[in-house]
Amino acid sequence: MEHLPIFLDIKNQPCLVVGGGPIALRKLDNLYRAGARIHLVAPTLVDELAARADDPRIHYAPRRFTDSDLDGMRLAIAATDDRAVNRSIGALARARGIPVNVADQPEDCSFIMPSIIDRSPVVVAVSTGSASPVLARMIRARLESLVPAGYGRLADLCARYRDRVKGRFAQQRDRRRFWDRVLQGGVAERIFSGHLDEADAAMERELATEGQPTARGEVYLVGAGPGDPDLLTFRALRLMQQADVVVYDRLVAKPIIDMVRRDARHVYVGKERNRHSMRQEEINALLARLAREGHRVLRLKGGDPFIFGRGGEEIDTLAAEGIPFQVVPGITAANGCACYSGIPLTHRDCAQSVTFVTGHLKDGSVNLNWSQLAQPHQTLVFYMGLVGLPVIVEQLTAHGVSPQMPVALVQQGTTHMQKVYVGTLGSIQDAVAADPPQPPTLIIVGEVVRLREKLDWFSTVPDPEQGATTPILPGD
């Protein structure tokens, strides 16, 4: 170990920063957040530092460094653009026994500044011993996704209940088991989702049961996005890693299923047209039953749970039975497929509104408000519209939309199987008939489709024989 990792208490302590540039600003910010009183010395300051010079916790001396600036200092930072000056400050500080950090000159430092994840009072510091600050920042970025912002609030809860837990459990082993369960269960999730009062109530229940696990579980209704695993939210990934049971449908891509906790039980409830492995009412009842049995249930849904995902029906049942749940939004297929196809859903020159429409209703029809959908200057996005494509084309043209209106049909958007069929209302059915797409698909109707040729960023090449475009993946 090159350096001893320690955390210094510098609240209300005098700390010296020498330098007025961006590096000095960054170092000063860290000291300021830690509560230090800062003595700043520099002939000139960058604008961001100059704007803070009047802060009562910052004493600014507009001149060059002198030896007396170290008098009474608890800690020193040398961050000028003169390496010789920085080295001199480092030597003087070490001679006085003052911890000193010299920017970009590790050989002159007595301590180094790590890359920090601040979830106060939880602080995570990452260091490579000055070997590669860039690598330290990359590692910190990876850890950011694993340390939710709510961890600070969770630490505050632990501090408030620490003495009570210690009084309830005499043995350290029992206390550790209690905290292990609390910090990975429903109490923590209520903290992360911002339900602080509910977290306190859940904590009181845990204590009231003398540390025995409560029987009731929880349901996580999570949007898995349109297919690309990189589009998952941090919260979705965290819940996927701690669920006991995952209930998923056919629109959830396999690479996303593979990211669920390895030992979780999998229950497939996928629905296809005219073929349901489980009716919606049965799914609702299943989620409630699993939660009553004490499981943490992950209901993983393609896209977003509240946009043609029937998530409202599922949590309606849970709410009626008093079962705790939380909802995690996902990127809906319209956003994902449009973005990966280079088609902006709105554009100042083409469309001032966008309408999401289901391609088939509960009774199997496509009986929609066609007069409204035929209005100009809008973009229409049809979910699950492949089977109903002839009706969509017929009704839009019958209500005044030009047969030359651009149309795009996106197959398995955002994945390596993405294929985009581009045509018009008058030609799109021929393109689909010549090369039948594989579901799931999404249909985009509007002038914005014309922008695809210029804005397509997802590395595609035209296929003139099929009227489609296919992504070029790395290594192809």
N, C-alpha and C positions, 0 to 999 in steps of 0.2 A: 504494500500500500504506500503510494508516493506521498500522500498527505493525510493527516488526521481530520476526518470530517467532524466539525463541531458547529454549534449554533451559538453565536454571541448575543447577549442581551445588551443592546446599545440604546435603549429607550432613554431619552433626555440626556444622552451622553454626547460630549463634543467630538465631532469627527471632521477631519480635514479633507477637502477635495481640491486639488490643484489642477486647473485646466478649465477651458471654457468651450470645448467643442462637443460633438455628438457623443464621444465615448465618455467624457466627463458627465454629460447629462444622464447617460444610462446608469453609470455608477451612482450618481447622486440620487436617482430615483429609487434604487434599492435601499440606500441608507435612509431615505425619507420614509419609505413604507415601513421600515423597521423602527421608526420613532426617533431617529437621531436628531440632534441639533447640529447643523452643518455650517462649517466655516469654509466658504468658497473663495478661492484666490485665483484670479486670472486678469490679464490686461483687458481682454475683450471677451464677450460671450456670444454664442449663437442665439438666434432669436428666441428659441424655446427656453433657454436658460435665463436670458434677459427678462423674459416675462415673469419669471419666478423670483427675481432678485429681491423683491419687496416682501416676500413671505417672512413672517416673524420667526420661523424656525431656520431660516437661511440668512447668515450674515455674509454679505458680499464685500470683498476687498478688491477694488479695481486696480490691481498692480501685479508685479511679478512676485514670486515666492521669496520669502526670507526665512532664515533658520528659526526665527522666533515664532513663525506660524505653527510650529509643532508643539509649542508650550501648552501643556494641559490637555493635549489631544488624547482621546481614547483609541483612535484608529485613524489611519491616513490612506488616501488614494492619490496616486500620481498619474495624471492622465493628460499631460501636455503633449504638444507635437514635437518636443525636443527630447530625444532619447538621453542626452547627457544630463539635462535637468531632472528628468525622471529618475535616472540612476542615482543622482546625488540625493534626491529626496528619499529614495529607498534606503540608502546607506545611513543617512542621518536618523531616520525613524528606527531602523534596526538597532543602531547604537544606543538609542534611548529606550529600547524595549517596547516600542509602539508597533503593533501589528500594521503592516503596510502592504498594499497591493499596487503594483506598477503595471499599467496597461501594456499588454503585448510584450512584456519583458519578464518572463517567469523567473529568470535567474536572479532578478533583483527583488523578488517578492518574498515576504514571510508568510503570506497566505494568498490563496487564489479565490476568485469569485466564480461559483458554479452557475450553471444554467438552472433557473428556478421555475418550479410550478407552484404558484401561490394559491392555496385554498385555506387561508388562515382560519383557524390556528394550525391547520395541516400545511406543512411546507415540504416539498420534495426537491432535493438538490442533486444535480447530475454534473459530474466532472470527469474529464479525461486527463487530469493532471497537467493541463495546458498543452497536451499533445495535439489535440484537435478541437478547438472550440466549436467548429462547424458540426463535428460529429456529436458533440454534447447537445447542441441545439436540435439535431435530428432525433436523438434519443428522447429528448424532452417532448418533442412533437408527438412521438409515438405514445409516450406515457400520458399525454394530455387526454387522450381518448379513454384511458383506463381510470382516470381520477376525476370523476364528475365534480362540477362546481359545488354541489351539495355536500361534499365531504367536510367542508368547514362547519356547516350547520350540524352535521352528524357528530363531529368532535365536540361541539358545544353541548349537544344533548348528553354525550358520554360524561362530560365534566359535571353536568347538573345532577346526574343520577349515580355518579361514581360512589359516593359515600353510602347511599341507600343499598346499592348492590353489594358493597363490601359488608354492610351490616346484615344482609339477608343470607349471604353465602360465606361461611367461615373458612372453607377450604379454597385455596387459590385455584385448584383444578376445577371446582364447580363454578367459580367466577369466570374462568376462561371459557368454559363451555357455554355459559349463559351469554357472554358477550359475542362469542362466535356465532351463535344463532341469531341474536338481535341484529348484529351488524351485517348479516347476509340475508335477512328476512324482511318481513313486512314493515317493521319499524324503519329500517334504512330506506326502503323504497318510498315510504311516505315522506321522508325528509327530502329525498332527491326530487320528488315531484312537487315539492313546495307545500305539502299539507302538514304543517308543523303541529297544529292542534291534534290532528288524527294520530301523528307520530307519538305525541305524549300519551294519548289515550291508549294506544297499542302497547306502549312501554309499561303503563300502569297495569294493563291486563297481564303482561308477561310476569311482572313482579307478583301480582295477586295469585298466580298459579304456582308460586314458589319455584319458578324456573322450569316447570314442565311445559313442553311444547303445547301451544293452543291448537285445537283441532281444526279450526277454520283456515283454509288457504286463501289464495288470491288469484285473480285472472289478469294477465297482461295482454291487452289487445294491441298488437304491434303491426304496423304497416311495413312490409318487406320491400316496398318499392317495385319498380318495373322489371327487375331482373339482375342488374349489375350489382354484385355484393358491395362494391365501393360506395354505393349510394345509400347504404344503411346509415341511420343516425347512431350516434354514440350510445344513446339510451337503449335503442333497439338491440344493439350488440351486447350490452351489459345484461339485459334481461334474458336474451337468448342463452347466455352462458350460465345462468343460475336457475333456469326453469327445471321442474321435475318432469313435466309432461308437455309435449308440443303437439298442438292440434293445427294441422295445416291443410291448405287447399292446393289445387293443381296449378294455380298461377304463381306459386312460390318456386323460384328456380332452385335446382338441386344444389348448386354451390352455396346458396344461402342456407338450405337445410343442413348442409355439412358443417356449418358454423355454430349450430346449436350444441349445447353441452353433450358430450359424448354418451354419457350414461342416461340421458333423458329418454323417457318412453315416447315413441312416435305414434300418432294417431292420424291417419289420412282421412279427410272428409271432403275430398274434391268433388266438384259438381261440373258436369259437362252438359251440353244441350241434350235434353231428353234422357240423361243418364246420371243419376245422383247416387253416390255411394252412401250418403246420409242426408236425409231431409233437414231443412234449416231448423225446424222445431226440435229435431233430435240433437242437432249440434248445440243449440241453446241449452237443452237439458243436460247434455254431456259436460259442458263447461261448468255448469252449476254443481253437478254431482262430484266432479273431480275436485273442485275447490272445497266442497263440504267435507271431503275425505282428507283435507289438509294439504293438498298438493299446490305447488306454485305452477300455474297453468299458463303456458304461452300459446295464445291464439294468434298464429302467424298468417297474415293475409297479404296477397299480392297487392301492390300499389298502396293506396291509402284506405284505412278501414271505413272511413265515412264518405267515400266517393264510390258509389256503386259496389261497396264491399259488404253491405248488410250488417255493418258493425253496430249500427244503432239498434237493430233488432236483438242482437246478442247481449248487449249491455243492458237493454231494457229488462230482459229476464233476470240478469244478475242483480240489478238494482231492486227488482221486486222481491227477490229472495234475500236481500241484505248481504250480498257477497261482495267483498272489497274488489275493486278493479281499477285499472288505469289504462289510458289510451295513449299510444305513441304514434304520432302521425308518420306517414311515409310519403315518398314522392309518388304522386299518382301517375298512371300510365300516360295521360295526356302530356304532362310536363316532360317526363323522361323520354318518351318516344319522339316528341316534337324536337326536343333539344338535340338528341342523338341523330336526328334526321336533317338538322340544319333548317328547321322550319319554325320561326318565331310565331307563337300563337297570336300575338298582337303586334302591330307595326303601324306607325303613324300614317304611312301612305296607303295602307291596305285594309286594316281592320282595327276598329276601336273597341271591340268587345269580343269575348269568346264564350261559347256555350258548350257545356258538356252534356251529351245526350246518350241514353242507353239505347243500344241497337235492337233490343227486344224487350217487351214488357212482360209482366208476370204471366199473362195469358198467352204468351208466345207471339203476339202481334207486334207491329211497328206502328201503332196508332198514336201519332204525335201531333203537336201543334205545328203543322207544316207551314202555315201562313207566317207564323212568327219566325220559323227557322229559315224561311226564304228571304228575309229582309237583307238588304245589302250592308256592306262594310262590317261584316262580322266573320268570325271563324267558327266552324262547327266541328266538334270532335265527337265521333260516334264510338262508344265502347261496345264491344261484342257485336259488331255490325256486319260481319262477313256473310252470314246466312241471309241477313236482311238487306244486303247491298242492292239487289234489283229494286226493292221497294223504295229504298233511299233515293236512288237515281230517278225512278219514276215520279215520286212525289215532289222532289225538289224542282225538277224541270216542269212538272205540271203546275207548280205554283210560281212560275216565272223566273227561276234561276236558269241562266244560260247553259246550254250543253257544253260550252267552252270553259265553264268554271273549273279551275284546277282542283285536282283531287290527289291525295297521297294515301296509300294503304301501307301501314307499317307492320311487318311480321316480327314477332318476338323482339321488340325494341330494346335497346341498350345491351343486348347480349351478343355473343359471337355468331348467333343465328339470325341477326337482324337482316332484313331485306326490305327495301322500300320500293313500292310500285307507284310510279308517278304517271298521271294521265289527266283526263277531264271527265266530267260527268258522262260525256258521250262515248268515251273510250275505255274507261277503267274496267268495265266488266270484261271486255275482250282481253285485256292484259291479265286479269285474274284467271280467266278461263284457259289461257295459253300456258300458264305456269301457276297452278293452284297453290296459294300460300298455306303455311302451317300455322294454326292458332297457337297462342293468342294473337289477335290482330287488332289494330286500331285504325280508324278512318278519319282523315283530316280533309275538310272541304273549305276552300276559301282562297282569296288572292294571295295570301301569304305563302302558299305552296310554290308560287313562282320564284320566291327568294331562295329556294333550296339549292338551285344550281350554283349560286354565288356563295351561299353561307354554309354549305355542307362541310363540316369540320371532321367528321368521323371517318376519315380516310376511305372514301368510296370510289369505285370506278363504274362507268355506265356499262350496261349490258344491252346493246341495241336490239338483239334478237328477242329478248324477253321483256323489254320495256321496264327493267328493274335495275336496281343498283345493289351491290353486295359489298359489305365492309372488307377492307384489307386489314388483316390482323397481323401483329408482329410475327415475323418469321415466314409469312406467306410469300 
